[in-house]
Each structure stands twice: as structure tokens, then as C-alpha cells.
Amino acid sequence: MSAGPTPRPVCVADDAELFDVAETIAAEWAAVGVRGAFLARHVDTGEQLGFDVDASVPLASVAKVPLALVALDRIATGELDAARPVVVDPAMSSVGPTGLAAFRHPATVAVGDLLLSMLTVSDNAAADAVFDLVPAAEVDARLRAWGCAGIRVRHRLNRMYECAAGAAGNDFSLALELAIRDDRSGQHSIETLDPAHANAGTATGLVDLLQRVWRDDVARPDACAELRRMMGRQLFRHRLASELQADTLRVSGKTGTFLHLRHEIGVVESEAGDRVAMAALTRSDRRANLAPDIDLAIGSGARRAFEALRR
């Protein structure tokens, strides 16, 4: 059965000019074969623009942000020691191309450095070592207690790869094909691509969380400050930051990439005092591992949104 026409994105904005910007970004994404959700909000004025902002999407590595916040809050209260050593054995750790996930030999790393590695280079093994100390159910419960709607944390990072392998064996191309097909039908062969079972979130929920972190309005202030510091050291600059690289700007972010998902959330800050929180959550129809034009479309949208929202 062929898929029906793709619904037009539902745009939201605080005025007509911002609405036009949201429509332009949505059109740019559609031109490169991307569907998804986008929201940009000025942290201090609350003005915003975006589209499909309440659609729930599997988060991939974006889930490391709420995990880090809960772990850092436990560190701030003394429940968890940032200097506690953790042994990560590659034979038992999680799949991934960066950080400890790429190591060939056991390594002993402090909790605080696991958090840094999982945020700066998106280290899956480091993230799952933190999940061993702060389980997904605890992260999810803490988000509920903080009133963070629109975000669910349900599983470790390696669960994504286990579910993909269960559906497609070791054939990454088949897993990607299944992801794209199932995204259209809503019947997911890979469980962790189903928003009802995945680590999932909406653009609104994620921007709400970033806004509260940047205003010290969730968790303890020390935890919020440390999360801001670590996100500011992310090494990947090919999405939100790609058209916002200047001495007068700072982009703090976290990417998320898995099969057809290419995401980033973050905050853009200017020397003039503007702070704009963003969530770009994309799903492509392209059977390709590399899609720099999609990354650049995310960056172009981020620049347009920041320029429209800055004072």
C-alpha cells in the first residue's frame, strides 16, 4: 500500500512575521526530503516560532540531556559522587563510534567525566554507564516530579541497537529501510523507533526543559550550570551551529542521530544578551547514512529563527 500525501506542517508563532519564518523553515526542510518538528523560543521574552511542536519523536542521543540533568542533580545533592570511578569494559559496553564506545580495552573513568564524554562526543558507552547508576525509570520519574511534560526516558542507549538488530540482523541498510517504511505506516518493526516505547519527546517539551535549565528553574542551580557548561563544549557543529559560528555567539547543544533520525537541541546566546532555545527533530525518507544537506537545512533554520527572535 502506498503512503498518502504528507500532511502540511502546522506552524505556530507569536506574530505574522515569525509565522512567515516558520513556514520558510518548514519549506526548506521539505525541499531536502525532511519531515519533523522545530521550535525556537527566546528564553527571556518567550516569543517563539515553529511547526509540529507537539509531535512526539524518538530522541536517539538527545535523551542524554535529561539523563545528564538528573545525574548532575544527584551530584549536587551529594547522592552521587562525580569522582566515583567506573570501569567500562568494551566487551560489555554499548555500540557507538565515539568515546568509550570505540575503545578496545577496559577503562576506568570518573562519573563526572562519563557525563562530559556522553554530551561532548555523544559517547553511548559513557551514557549507558551513567544509566547503570541512574536508571531510566528514575530519570523519567524525576522529570515528572519537575513537571517536565513532553519527554519520556524509557531505556538505555544500547537498546536502540538491540532492537534494530532484532528486526534486521546486522544489515544496517535493511534497518534504515524498515525505519523509513514504518515511519510512514505507524507500525514499527524497530520498537525504539515507536514513540510509545522509545525515549521520546516533543519540540515543546525539549525547549521547555532548555528554557528552565538556562533560567535555573529546574533541578538545583549547580546542576543546571554544569549542564550548560558541558553542552557548551559539544564538538559537533554541523547542525544548529553550522550558520551561527561567530565570536559574538555561543551555541550549546546536543545532537541525536540514529538510522533516519537527525536531531539537535540547544541554546544560542549572543553577546547582546539574547538567548534562544531550539529543538530540531527530523526524520528523512532517504536511505543514506550521510546527508549533509539535511544537517545544513537544520543550521539554516536555526539561523533564520535566531535572527527573527533576537531583540
C-alpha positions as CSV (number, residue, x, y, z in Angstrom):
1,M,0.0,0.0,0.0
2,S,1.4,3.4,-0.9
3,A,1.6,6.1,1.7
4,G,-0.8,9.0,1.4
5,P,0.3,12.6,1.0
6,T,2.5,14.1,3.7
7,P,0.4,16.5,5.8
8,R,1.4,20.1,5.8
9,P,3.3,21.2,8.9
10,V,1.2,23.1,11.4
11,C,3.1,26.3,12.1
12,V,2.9,28.3,15.3
13,A,4.3,31.8,16.0
14,D,3.6,34.9,18.1
15,D,3.1,37.2,15.1
16,A,2.8,37.2,11.3
17,E,6.5,37.8,10.6
18,L,7.5,35.0,12.9
19,F,4.9,32.8,11.2
20,D,6.4,33.5,7.8
21,V,9.8,32.4,9.1
22,A,8.3,29.2,10.5
23,E,6.8,28.5,7.1
24,T,10.1,29.2,5.3
25,I,12.0,26.8,7.5
26,A,9.3,24.1,7.0
27,A,9.5,24.6,3.2
28,E,13.4,24.3,3.3
29,W,13.2,21.1,5.2
30,A,10.6,19.7,2.8
31,A,12.8,20.6,-0.2
32,V,15.6,18.3,1.1
33,G,13.2,15.4,2.0
34,V,12.8,16.0,5.7
35,R,9.8,15.8,7.9
36,G,9.8,16.7,11.6
37,A,9.3,19.3,14.3
38,F,11.0,22.6,15.0
39,L,10.6,25.1,17.8
40,A,12.7,28.2,18.7
41,R,11.9,30.3,21.7
42,H,13.5,33.4,23.2
43,V,14.4,32.2,26.7
44,D,13.6,35.6,28.3
45,T,10.8,37.1,26.2
46,G,9.0,33.8,25.5
47,E,8.5,34.8,21.8
48,Q,8.6,31.7,19.6
49,L,8.1,30.1,16.2
50,G,8.0,26.6,14.9
51,F,5.9,23.8,13.4
52,D,4.5,20.4,14.6
53,V,5.8,21.3,18.0
54,D,3.7,18.7,19.9
55,A,4.6,15.7,17.8
56,S,6.3,13.0,19.8
57,V,9.6,11.8,18.2
58,P,12.2,9.2,19.2
59,L,15.1,11.1,20.7
60,A,18.2,9.0,20.0
61,S,21.1,10.7,21.8
62,V,19.1,13.8,22.7
63,A,17.9,11.6,25.6
64,K,21.4,12.1,27.1
65,V,20.4,15.7,28.1
66,P,17.7,14.7,30.6
67,L,19.9,11.8,31.8
68,A,22.7,14.2,32.5
69,L,20.5,16.7,34.3
70,V,19.1,14.1,36.7
71,A,22.7,12.7,37.3
72,L,24.0,16.2,37.9
73,D,21.2,16.9,40.3
74,R,22.1,13.8,42.3
75,I,25.7,15.0,42.3
76,A,24.6,18.5,43.5
77,T,22.7,16.9,46.4
78,G,25.6,14.5,47.4
79,E,23.7,11.4,46.4
80,L,26.2,10.6,43.7
81,D,30.0,11.4,43.7
82,A,31.3,12.9,40.5
83,A,34.7,11.5,41.3
84,R,33.4,7.9,41.7
85,P,35.4,5.6,39.4
86,V,33.5,3.4,37.0
87,V,35.1,0.6,34.9
88,V,33.8,0.4,31.3
89,D,34.6,-2.8,29.5
90,P,34.2,-2.7,25.7
91,A,33.2,-6.4,25.8
92,M,30.1,-5.4,27.8
93,S,29.5,-1.8,26.8
94,S,27.3,-0.1,24.2
95,V,27.6,0.3,20.4
96,G,28.9,3.6,19.1
97,P,31.6,5.3,17.1
98,T,32.9,7.8,19.7
99,G,34.4,7.9,23.1
100,L,34.5,4.8,25.3
101,A,32.2,3.0,22.9
102,A,35.1,2.9,20.4
103,F,37.6,1.7,23.0
104,R,39.1,-1.8,22.7
105,H,40.3,-2.1,26.3
106,P,38.7,-1.6,29.7
107,A,38.9,1.9,31.1
108,T,38.3,3.5,34.5
109,V,36.5,6.8,34.2
110,A,35.0,9.1,36.9
111,V,31.3,9.7,36.8
112,G,31.7,13.4,36.0
113,D,33.9,12.5,33.0
114,L,31.4,10.0,31.8
115,L,28.8,12.8,31.7
116,L,31.3,15.1,29.8
117,S,32.0,12.4,27.2
118,M,28.4,11.5,26.6
119,L,27.5,15.1,26.0
120,T,30.6,16.4,24.1
121,V,31.2,13.5,21.8
122,S,27.8,11.6,22.2
123,D,29.5,8.6,23.8
124,N,26.9,5.8,24.1
125,A,29.0,3.6,26.4
126,A,29.5,6.5,28.8
127,A,25.7,7.2,28.7
128,D,24.8,3.6,29.5
129,A,27.4,3.5,32.3
130,V,25.5,6.5,33.8
131,F,22.2,4.7,33.2
132,D,23.6,1.9,35.3
133,L,23.9,4.4,38.2
134,V,20.7,6.5,37.4
135,P,18.2,4.1,35.7
136,A,15.9,5.2,33.0
137,A,12.9,4.8,35.3
138,E,14.4,7.2,37.8
139,V,15.2,9.8,35.1
140,D,11.6,9.5,33.9
141,A,10.2,9.8,37.4
142,R,12.4,12.9,38.2
143,L,11.2,14.6,35.0
144,R,7.6,14.0,36.1
145,A,8.3,15.4,39.6
146,W,9.9,18.5,38.0
147,G,6.8,19.0,35.8
148,C,8.7,18.3,32.6
149,A,5.9,17.3,30.2
150,G,6.5,16.1,26.7
151,I,9.7,14.0,27.4
152,R,9.8,10.3,28.2
153,V,13.0,8.3,29.1
154,R,12.4,4.6,29.0
155,H,15.6,2.7,28.1
156,R,19.4,2.7,27.8
157,L,21.0,3.8,24.6
158,N,22.1,0.3,23.5
159,R,18.5,-0.7,23.4
160,M,18.2,1.1,20.1
161,Y,20.8,-1.1,18.5
162,E,19.5,-4.3,20.1
163,C,16.0,-3.6,18.6
164,A,17.4,-2.7,15.2
165,A,19.4,-5.9,15.2
166,G,16.4,-7.9,16.3
167,A,14.5,-6.6,13.2
168,A,17.2,-6.5,10.6
169,G,20.1,-8.6,11.9
170,N,23.4,-6.9,11.1
171,D,22.1,-5.3,7.9
172,F,22.1,-1.6,8.7
173,S,20.7,-0.8,5.2
174,L,17.7,-3.0,5.9
175,A,17.2,-1.4,9.3
176,L,17.2,2.0,7.7
177,E,14.7,0.8,5.1
178,L,12.4,-0.5,7.8
179,A,12.7,2.7,9.8
180,I,11.6,4.8,6.8
181,R,8.8,2.4,5.8
182,D,7.5,2.1,9.3
183,D,7.6,5.8,10.0
184,R,5.0,6.3,7.2
185,S,2.8,3.4,8.3
186,G,3.0,3.9,12.0
187,Q,3.6,0.2,12.6
188,H,7.2,0.0,13.9
189,S,9.3,-3.1,13.4
190,I,12.0,-1.5,15.5
191,E,10.5,-0.9,18.9
192,T,12.7,2.0,19.9
193,L,11.5,4.0,16.9
194,D,7.9,3.8,18.2
195,P,7.3,7.0,20.3
196,A,5.1,4.9,22.5
197,H,8.0,2.7,23.6
198,A,11.1,4.9,22.8
199,N,12.9,7.6,24.6
200,A,10.7,10.2,23.0
201,G,10.0,13.9,23.2
202,T,8.2,16.9,21.6
203,A,9.9,20.0,20.5
204,T,7.8,21.9,23.0
205,G,8.9,19.6,25.9
206,L,12.5,19.8,25.0
207,V,12.5,23.6,24.6
208,D,10.6,24.0,27.9
209,L,13.4,21.9,29.5
210,L,16.2,24.0,28.0
211,Q,14.5,27.2,28.9
212,R,14.2,26.1,32.5
213,V,17.9,24.9,32.6
214,W,19.1,28.3,31.3
215,R,16.9,30.1,33.9
216,D,17.9,27.8,36.8
217,D,14.3,26.9,37.1
218,V,14.6,23.0,37.2
219,A,16.9,20.8,39.3
220,R,19.5,22.6,41.5
221,P,21.3,25.6,40.2
222,D,24.7,23.9,40.3
223,A,23.3,21.0,38.2
224,C,21.8,23.5,35.6
225,A,25.1,25.4,35.5
226,E,27.1,22.2,34.9
227,L,24.8,21.0,32.2
228,R,25.1,24.4,30.4
229,R,28.9,24.1,30.6
230,M,29.0,20.6,29.2
231,M,26.6,21.3,26.4
232,G,28.7,24.3,25.5
233,R,31.6,22.0,24.9
234,Q,29.9,19.8,22.3
235,L,32.3,19.1,19.4
236,F,29.7,18.6,16.7
237,R,29.0,21.9,14.9
238,H,27.4,20.7,11.7
239,R,23.7,21.2,12.6
240,L,22.4,24.1,14.8
241,A,25.8,25.8,14.8
242,S,26.6,25.5,11.1
243,E,25.4,29.0,10.2
244,L,25.8,30.6,13.7
245,Q,29.6,30.5,14.1
246,A,30.9,33.9,15.2
247,D,32.9,35.3,18.0
248,T,29.8,37.0,19.3
249,L,27.7,33.9,19.5
250,R,27.8,30.8,21.7
251,V,25.9,27.6,20.7
252,S,25.4,24.9,23.4
253,G,23.8,21.8,22.0
254,K,23.3,18.0,21.8
255,T,22.8,16.0,18.7
256,G,20.9,12.8,18.2
257,T,21.4,10.5,15.2
258,F,20.0,7.0,14.5
259,L,19.0,5.5,11.2
260,H,16.7,8.1,9.6
261,L,16.7,10.5,12.6
262,R,18.9,13.6,12.7
263,H,18.2,15.9,15.7
264,E,19.7,18.6,17.7
265,I,18.5,20.7,20.7
266,G,20.4,23.6,22.0
267,V,20.6,27.3,23.0
268,V,22.1,30.1,21.0
269,E,23.4,33.0,23.1
270,S,24.7,36.4,21.9
271,E,27.0,39.0,23.5
272,A,24.0,41.3,23.4
273,G,22.1,39.0,25.9
274,D,19.8,37.2,23.6
275,R,19.2,33.5,24.5
276,V,17.2,31.4,22.1
277,A,16.4,27.7,22.9
278,M,15.8,25.4,19.9
279,A,14.7,21.9,19.1
280,A,15.1,20.5,15.6
281,L,13.8,16.9,15.3
282,T,14.0,15.5,11.8
283,R,13.1,12.2,10.0
284,S,14.2,11.7,6.4
285,D,12.9,9.5,3.6
286,R,16.5,9.0,2.3
287,R,18.2,5.6,2.5
288,A,21.6,7.2,3.3
289,N,23.9,7.3,6.3
290,L,25.3,10.7,5.4
291,A,23.1,13.7,4.4
292,P,25.0,16.9,4.9
293,D,22.2,18.9,3.1
294,I,19.8,17.9,5.9
295,D,22.3,19.0,8.5
296,L,22.7,22.3,6.7
297,A,18.9,22.7,6.4
298,I,18.8,22.4,10.2
299,G,21.5,25.0,10.5
300,S,19.8,27.4,8.1
301,G,16.6,27.1,10.1
302,A,18.4,27.8,13.3
303,R,20.0,30.9,11.9
304,R,16.7,32.2,10.5
305,A,14.9,31.6,13.8
306,F,17.7,33.2,15.9
307,E,17.7,36.3,13.6
308,A,13.9,36.6,13.8
309,L,13.7,36.2,17.6
310,R,16.7,38.3,18.7
311,R,15.8,41.7,20.1
